[in-house]
């Protein structure tokens, strides 16, 4: 502060002035941590070059904290949609209602089922899905059903449905893996908040374009195959054609 008062900031470049403001805020935060004898602080800056990045506690064996944006993703018919992108840590279970409401606005009706992680299975979300006749994946809260002769068939059907739902949920989780391995989601090297968010959104945009291309190519191949079969039948070589294909 004394240096700024005595020398001034008119000779500083735009980046130097920005860094000076960030360093001043980091100093203020460290003073507050020392004064209050705590180890956590809301909005704590951990990088001068990227002040928007926050430490997100994950509790994993590989890394207790992760650094980067937190993305709330929904998948409908294989297409990804980013519902929320935030640099601040938050409980993603609060996103479920808004995601379902946005689905209704886009398609005109509520989804038949929601395949979500365990963190989304709060009492409030379960009640919301029940009120709108939406099946949400995972076991019910409370004690599990006791197998008896009367409900044995019901339990078998419930377990079968749970396995199907778990497979769908796993495919949704796999979208993040595909985005990191094949579309550089794990290699975001941009510095600014705006450019980083643009890079993240472009990853999912390219994934959707890739799926559209695959569906178009699949439709093209099916059309060509049907034309070839029709042509073969017209020429009277259906028996030979079928034998060769077999």
Secondary structure in CASP SS format (residue, H / E / C, confidence):
PFRMAT SS
TARGET T0000
AUTHOR 0000-0000-0000
METHOD secondary structure of the structure
MODEL  1
X C 1.00
X H 1.00
X H 1.00
X H 1.00
X H 1.00
X H 1.00
X H 1.00
X C 1.00
X C 1.00
X C 1.00
X C 1.00
X C 1.00
X C 1.00
X H 1.00
X H 1.00
X H 1.00
X H 1.00
X H 1.00
X H 1.00
X H 1.00
X H 1.00
X H 1.00
X H 1.00
X H 1.00
X H 1.00
X H 1.00
X H 1.00
X H 1.00
X H 1.00
X H 1.00
X H 1.00
X H 1.00
X H 1.00
X H 1.00
X H 1.00
X H 1.00
X C 1.00
X C 1.00
X C 1.00
X C 1.00
X C 1.00
X C 1.00
X C 1.00
X C 1.00
X C 1.00
X C 1.00
X C 1.00
X C 1.00
X C 1.00
X C 1.00
X C 1.00
X C 1.00
X C 1.00
X C 1.00
X E 1.00
X E 1.00
X E 1.00
X C 1.00
X C 1.00
X C 1.00
X C 1.00
X C 1.00
X C 1.00
X C 1.00
X E 1.00
X E 1.00
X E 1.00
X C 1.00
X C 1.00
X E 1.00
X E 1.00
X E 1.00
X E 1.00
X E 1.00
X E 1.00
X E 1.00
X C 1.00
X C 1.00
X E 1.00
X E 1.00
X E 1.00
X E 1.00
X E 1.00
X E 1.00
X E 1.00
X E 1.00
X C 1.00
X C 1.00
X C 1.00
X C 1.00
X C 1.00
X H 1.00
X H 1.00
X H 1.00
X H 1.00
X H 1.00
X H 1.00
X H 1.00
X H 1.00
X H 1.00
X H 1.00
X H 1.00
X H 1.00
X H 1.00
X H 1.00
X H 1.00
X H 1.00
X C 1.00
X C 1.00
X C 1.00
X C 1.00
X C 1.00
X E 1.00
X E 1.00
X C 1.00
X C 1.00
X C 1.00
X H 1.00
X H 1.00
X H 1.00
X C 1.00
X C 1.00
X H 1.00
X H 1.00
X H 1.00
X H 1.00
X H 1.00
X H 1.00
X H 1.00
X H 1.00
X H 1.00
X C 1.00
X C 1.00
X C 1.00
X E 1.00
X E 1.00
X C 1.00
X C 1.00
X C 1.00
X C 1.00
X C 1.00
X C 1.00
X C 1.00
X C 1.00
X C 1.00
X C 1.00
X C 1.00
X C 1.00
X C 1.00
X C 1.00
X C 1.00
X H 1.00
X H 1.00
X H 1.00
X H 1.00
X H 1.00
X H 1.00
X H 1.00
X H 1.00
X H 1.00
X H 1.00
X H 1.00
X H 1.00
X H 1.00
X H 1.00
X H 1.00
X H 1.00
X H 1.00
X H 1.00
X H 1.00
X H 1.00
X H 1.00
X H 1.00
X H 1.00
X H 1.00
X H 1.00
X H 1.00
X H 1.00
X H 1.00
X H 1.00
X H 1.00
X H 1.00
X C 1.00
X C 1.00
X H 1.00
X H 1.00
X H 1.00
X C 1.00
X C 1.00
X C 1.00
X C 1.00
X C 1.00
X H 1.00
X H 1.00
X H 1.00
X H 1.00
X H 1.00
X H 1.00
X H 1.00
X H 1.00
X H 1.00
X H 1.00
X H 1.00
X H 1.00
X H 1.00
X H 1.00
X H 1.00
X H 1.00
X H 1.00
X H 1.00
X H 1.00
X H 1.00
X H 1.00
X H 1.00
X H 1.00
X H 1.00
X H 1.00
X H 1.00
X H 1.00
X H 1.00
X H 1.00
X H 1.00
X H 1.00
X H 1.00
X H 1.00
X H 1.00
X H 1.00
X H 1.00
X H 1.00
X H 1.00
X H 1.00
X H 1.00
X H 1.00
X H 1.00
X H 1.00
X C 1.00
X C 1.00
X H 1.00
X H 1.00
X H 1.00
X H 1.00
X H 1.00
X H 1.00
X H 1.00
X H 1.00
X C 1.00
END
